[in-house]
Amino acid sequence: MTLSLTKLSQLLLKDDPKFSLVRYINDAQGFSLARLDYEAAAEKIGVSARTVGRIVKRLAEMKILMIENNMLRISEDLKIE
């Protein structure tokens, strides 16, 4: 029997707050540059607003989120053409 890495990654990502936050941002604003409502995001993904702030910082370091003038957007590199 072989391990399904696709199924495994889907199960692990389902509860990952970084993944959940990116999905929330994508649903809320797509790839547009906008202010993130940290409280609403926190409520949606089940963490505190401070944790959302830490996740945003980490995702920006990973070049997944781009931050400009206190607004953010998902990196264009993640778009499907």
N, C-alpha and C positions, 0 to 999 in steps of 0.2 A: 504494500500500500504506500502511496506517495502523499505527502503533506500538501494540501492546497494552500499556497501562499496567498492567493487572492482572497479566499474565504477567511484565512487567519488575519490578514491585514484589515479586512472589512470589520471583523469582530473587534479587533483592538482599537481601530479608529473610532468606532461608534461612540465610545465613552471618553475619547481624548479631548480635553478642553481646547487645545490649539486647533484641532480639526473642526470642532463644533463652532468655535468663534469665526473661523474663515467661512464656514457654511452660512453662519448668521449674517456676516458682512456681505457675502455674495447675494443672499436673499434680499437684504435690505437695500443695497446700493449697487450691486453688480461691480463693475470696474470703475465706477465714477468716484471722483475725489469728493469726500464729504466728511462731516464731523460724525464721530461714533458716539452714540448714547451709551456710555459705559454701564449705567444702571440697567437699561433695557437689555443690553447684551448679557450682563451678569445674570439677570433673572431668567433669560431664555436658556442659557447654557448651564445654569446651576452652580455658579461660583460667585464670589464677591466682586464688587466693582474694582477693588484694588488688585485682585487676581487678574481681572481683564486687563488692567494697565500693565501688569507684568507680562502677560501673554502677548500683548500688542508689542511691547518692547522686544521680546524674544523673536517674534515673527518678523519684525523690522530688521533685526540683526541677521536673520536667515534670508532676507531679501524676498520674503513672501508678501509682506505689506510694505508699502511705500508711504512715508509720512512727509507731508508738506504743509507748513503753516498751520499746525494743530488740526489738520485734516488727514485722512488716510484713504488709501485705495489698495486693492489687491494688485499685485505685480502683473503687468501686461504679459510677462513671460509665461504666466499660467493660463492664458487664454487659448482656447481651441480655435484654430483658424478654419 
